[in-house]
Amino acid sequence: MYLRFLSEKQVPVAVKLRDGETVTGWIEYFDDRMIRLTREGKPNLFIYKHQIRTITEQSSRHGARQRHARKTVDELDIAPDGEQK
């Protein structure tokens, strides 16, 4: 439900990967194993969920108040090996 909300509202997010890299954009699409992160001025990324450490909301595109919600892999219902729980 959380990923659906982020996708439908095109909420800007920072995705921190397990290797320490952080990428930003908005989640255009997701399924059981991956997300598609759309970025302005940069190539879009397909990221496997097992590579994600956290997803953090950034300030809104439309000037709404800033929210800092962070979801870990456990909260996304994804096991550390990438399998759906």
Order of alpha helices (4+ residues) and beta strands (2+ residues): alpha-beta-beta-beta-beta-beta-beta
